[in-house]
Amino acid sequence: MFKIKLSPESRARLDAETAELSRLYTLTNEWLAHALLKLARMAQKATPEHTPDAYVYNSRLIYGVLPEISRRLGTVNLHLAEIDWEMQEKSDYELRLQAGYCLQNIGDSRLPGWNLLTSEPANGNPVVFAIDRLCAGVLGDKEDVLVTRMTEIAHHRNVHYTGVWAPSILKYA
């Protein structure tokens, strides 16, 4: 409905992002891991001010959380700067919480890589697709900001949410 008021360029951009998110959702774990790592590396190049040593959410996401999620899903070709020993020691659940905190606290960006990494989790986000495969969310878990956010949005959209993102959350009732 709101797309009617957008410019043709904005509609085309949204359609392209939606198509890419749909494609990413259908990938196998290994291919999703590769795609996620590619997005992280694009974001690293687009924002050189975010370094592995910077303890801010943006840096934490692209140098620690995403490479570790990718490694656990099947990618083993990480750059040295992407190996975060603290992340490697975390359980899948703790990694899920870290991913949620990062997504909750980074800003939207149109820079390469960031555009998909910062997409609203309820509208589809490859970080959420990947972390759900490693560790499904548990409804009612107050510590899990992804579950809390998705539960609230699903409620307002009048759709069923099980703790794992699915395309059905996009079908407003």
N, C-alpha and C positions, 0 to 999 in steps of 0.2 A: 504494500500500500504506500509506504513512504517513498519508495523508489520513483514514483511518478514525478515527484518534485525535484529529483536530482538531474543534473546535467547528463547528457549522453556519455561523456567521459567518465563521470563518477559511476554511472550504472555499469559501464563496461569494466571498470576496475573492480567493482564489487562482484560482478559475475565471474571475472577471471579468478579472484581470490576464492570465491565459493567453489568453483570448479577444481582449483588446486587443493583446497581442503578436502573435498570429496575424494579426490584421487589419493591423497595421503592417508585418509582413513581406511581405504581398501588395501593398502600395501601389507605385505607380510612383515613380520617383526624385523627381519634383517634389512629389508628395503626401507622400512620406516626409520630404522636406526641410521642408515646412510643418509636419508633425506633430512633427518633432524640434525645430524652432524654438519651437513652441508649448509643448512640454515644458520646454525651457530657460527660457522666459519664466515659466512657472508656478513653476519652481524658483527663479528670481530673486526673484519676489514672496514666495514662502514662506520664503526665507532672506535677508532684507535685509542681514545681516551679511556676506554674500559679495558683494563689489563687483568691478567690472572691474579695479580697481587692486590688489586683494589677490592676492598670488602664492601661492595655495594651490590644491590640486587641484580642490576644489569650484568655486571661482571660475573657474579656468582652463577647466574643462569647460563651464560654462553661459554664460560671456562670451567665450570665445575659440574653443575646439575645436568646439562644436556649431554656433554661427553660421557658422563657416567651412565645416564639412561641409555644412550646409544651403545655403550660397551655391554651393558647387561642384556640388551636386545639382540646383540650379535655383531657389533662393529668392534674390531680390535685395533684398528689403525689410527690411534690417537697421537696427536702431537704432544711433545713433552709438556708444553704449557697447559694442555687440557687434562693432564692427569692430576686429579685432586685426591690426595690420600685420605683426607677427611671424609670426602663423599664416598670413597670406596669402602670405608668401614661402616657406613650407615646401612641399616636394613632397608628393604624395599619400601616399607612403610615410612621410615624416616626420610628417605629420598623423596617420597610422595609429598610429605609435609614441606620439605625444602622447595620443591617445584611449585607448590601452591603459594608459599610465601613470596617467592620470586614473581610469579604471575600477578599476584595481588598488589605488588609494590613497584612494578616497573610501569613506565608510561607508554602510551601509544606512540608508534613511530612509523613513518612511511619509508624509512631507510631499508635498503636491501636486507633480507633476512628477518629484520624486526617486524615487518608488516604482518607476517603470519605468526610469528612467535608471540606477538602482543594482541592477537585477536581475542575477542571475548570468549572465554572458555565455553559458555553455553551455546555459542554460535559455531563452535568447532575450533579447536586449537590442537596442532600436532603434538605439543607437549602433553596435553591431557590425553590424547589418543595413546601416546606411548606409555605414560605413567599408569594409566588404567590397565594396560596389558601386564605390567610388572606387579601391580598391587591395586586391586579394585578398591574403590572407596566403600566405606561402611556407613549406611544411613544412620544419622543421629550422632556421628562422631564430631563433636564440637571442636576438636583440635584441627580437623582437616578442613582448611578454608575452601578447597575445591568442592567438597561434598556440601558444605554449608551454602556456598553460592549457587551451585547447580540445583540443590533442593529448593531453594527459594525461587529461582527463576522458573524451574519446572512447575512449581505450584502456581505461579502467576500465569504461566502459559497453559495451565491445565493439561499437562502431559505427565506421563509416568517416568520417573527416574529411579534407577536401581542402584546407583553408586558408580556406574560406568557410563560414560558419554556414549550416546547413540544418535544417529540421524533423526530419530523420532522426536527428539527434544526440539527440533526445528519446526515441527508441524503443530502450529498453535491450534488449540481446540476452540 
